[in-house]
Amino acid sequence: MRPSALLLSLLVASPAASAVAPAPTPRLVVFVSIDQCRSDYLTRFVDHYLPAYRDGQLGGFNVLVADGAHFRDAHFAHMPTTTGPGHATLATGAPPALHGIIGNRIFDRTTGKSRRSVEDHSVQTIGGNATPASARNLLVTTLGDELKLATGGRAKVVSVAIKDRAAVPLGGHAADLVLWLDDATGSWVTSTYYRPDGTLPPWVEALNAERRLERFVGKVWEPLLPSEAYRQTLRPAQRAASGPIFSHALPSVLGEPFYDAWAAWGPANDEVLEVARRAIAGEEMGLDEVPDLFLLNLSTNDYIGHTYGPNSAEIMDVTVRTDRALATFWRFLHGHVPGGLDRVLIVVTADHGVSTAPEEALAAARIPASRGTSPAVMAAVEEALDATFGAADWVLEGQRTEPNLYLNRAVAAERRVDPAALERVAAEAASQAAGIYVAFGRTQILTGQLPQWSWIDKVAAGFHPRLGGDIFLVTQPGWLLSRPPDASHGSPWPPDTHVPLVLRGPGIAHGVWYRRVTSMDIVPTLAQVLGIGYPTGCMGQPLYEALEGISSRR
C-alpha cells in the first residue's frame, strides 16, 4: 500500500524525518588509558587544567568534557582491579572470567611457577632484552581484532605502553604493531608474535637510535604549579619552610634502576606521547576513510600513585602534567588527520583506580584503614590445613597471584581429601586473617553458592574456571595487602573500580551522565560507531546516551 499524500507530508515535516547530516565514520579511534587514574581526578584538579579552547588552542581533558560524553559513574565490574586484567577488559568488553587475564601474574600448575600474564617464550623480543610477550594468553578477541576482520585487514591497529601487560592486551592478537619499554636498555621493543620477520619498523629503529631517555640522566622533577596550588593535597604540611614541595632526581648513571625511576618520574608522559605521535605518523594512521585504531597506556601515573598515594602533591602534579601532554597530543591529531579532530574518536579512561595508603594521614583523620600481608594470609591457611588434614606444603602460590591462592591438589588427592572440604577449611582460615573481608572457595564460586550481596558479581566475573585458584580473597575495604608506604589497588571497592570515562568525536553526543556504567561498555559503544561486530567475549552494553550522533548515519 502506498502512503497517502498527507502521511508523506507529515513524515517530511516531522523533526525525526527531516534531513540530518549523517555523522562521519572516524578516520582514527584513539583509546587512551591513564594507568591508575581515579574518576575524581578529573574533577578534583579541574581548576588547574587547561581550558577547552583558548586563543585558538585545544586544551586537554576539558576538550573532551566540553564536547563529548562524560560518564561520571563508570566502574570496573570485576576484581582484581589491576593492570593486566583491566586493560584486557578495556580491549575486549569481557571480564577476566572470559578473557583469561586474571592477574598481572598467573600460576601455571604444569610448571608449578607463576608467570607474567602476557609472557610467551615461544616468541622472541625484537629490539631489546625484555621478557618476550604476546597476546596468546588472551582468550577472546579485541576491538582491534574485530576491526581488522571487518576491514579485510586494511585498518591499522597499533598499541604503545611502557608496560607489556598494558600494551599487549590493548593491541590484541591481530595488531600491526605493539610496543613496550625494555627497562634494561630504555629501548622500545616488540616481539616476533607481531613482527614475524624479526625487524622493527624503520621509525622505531630511528627512535631507539636517538637514545632519547639518556637526556634525562640526573634530571629533577619539581612541581609544575605554584606551591599554593597544592593546598588540597597532603604533602604541603610536610615540606620544609623553604624550597619546593617535592624534588625527585633521577639516577645519574644509566641502567635498569635509571629506566625504572624514569618510568615513575612526573614528566615521563611527555616522552611516551612523543612515541605515540611518531607511531601515528610513522604508520600513516588516520589518513584515509578506513578507520584505524591507536591504543595508548600512560603507565607513569600508576607508578607515581603507588609511591606517593592518591592524595599527594605528586599525583596532582602528574595529573596536571598529563592534561597538558594530552592537549599537545590533541593538537597533533588535529593537524595530522584530514578533517581535524572532528574525524578522530577519542576515549579517555583508566585500567583501575587506587586505594589510599593507610599511612597517608588516615590515622589523624580517624579513617578506618590498615594493612595485612599476603604471607600472613598464606601462613594462616597453611596452619589450618596442617591441623585438619596433616602437615604438608599445602599452599603453592598466593603472594604474587592475588586474589587467587593456589592449593596443593596432588597432596589432597593422595590423602583422599575432598576438594570442597579442603577449600572450606582454607577459605575460613583466610577469612580470619588481617586485612581479609571474606574468602571464597573454587567450588563455592563455580556452583553458584556465593552470598547474594550487591557486589558479589565482581567475584564471579573475575574467576576463570580453568586458570583461577582454589581460594579467592576479598580484602577489607580500606585495607591493603602490601608493604608500607605504598598505596595499592585490586579490590572490588569504589576507590579501585571507579574510573574516568569520556568520549569525544564523530557519532558521540555531548552530555554528562550519572548512571552506573561499566568499563565493559566501552568496546560495544565503539563497535557501534564503527559498524563492526563485537569481540567474542564482549559482555558490555552500548552507552546509548553517547550514540545519538550515529542514529542518522547511512
Sequence and secondary structure as in RCSB ss.txt:
>XXXX:A:sequence
MRPSALLLSLLVASPAASAVAPAPTPRLVVFVSIDQCRSDYLTRFVDHYLPAYRDGQLGGFNVLVADGAHFRDAH
FAHMPTTTGPGHATLATGAPPALHGIIGNRIFDRTTGKSRRSVEDHSVQTIGGNATPASARNLLVTTLGDELKLA
TGGRAKVVSVAIKDRAAVPLGGHAADLVLWLDDATGSWVTSTYYRPDGTLPPWVEALNAERRLERFVGKVWEPLL
PSEAYRQTLRPAQRAASGPIFSHALPSVLGEPFYDAWAAWGPANDEVLEVARRAIAGEEMGLDEVPDLFLLNLST
NDYIGHTYGPNSAEIMDVTVRTDRALATFWRFLHGHVPGGLDRVLIVVTADHGVSTAPEEALAAARIPASRGTSP
AVMAAVEEALDATFGAADWVLEGQRTEPNLYLNRAVAAERRVDPAALERVAAEAASQAAGIYVAFGRTQILTGQL
PQWSWIDKVAAGFHPRLGGDIFLVTQPGWLLSRPPDASHGSPWPPDTHVPLVLRGPGIAHGVWYRRVTSMDIVPT
LAQVLGIGYPTGCMGQPLYEALEGISSRR
>XXXX:A:secstr
    HHHHHHHHHSTTTS        SEEEEEEETT  TTHHHHTGGGS  SEETTEE SHHHHHHHSEEETTEE
  SS  SHHHHHHHHHHS  HHHH   SSEEEETTTTEEEETTB TTS EESS S  B STT  S  HHHHHHHH
TTT S EEEE SSHHHHHHHH SS SEEEEEETTTTEEEEETTT TTS   HHHHHHHHTTGGGGGTT EE  SS
 GGGGGGSSGGGGS SSS S  EE  SS SHHHHHHHHTSTTHHHHHHHHHHHHHHHTTTTSSSS EEEEEEETH
HHHHHHHH TTSHHHHHHHHHHHHHHHHHHHHHHHHSTTGGGGEEEEEE S   B  TTTTHHHHT   EE  HH
HHHHHHHHHHHHHH SS  EEE SSSTTEEEE HHHHHHTT  HHHHHHHHHHHHHTSTTEEEEEEHHHHHTT  
   TTTHHHHHH  TTT  SEEEEE TTEESS TT  B  SSSHHHHEE  EEESTT   EEE S EEGGGHHHH
HHHHHT    TT      GGGGGGGTT  
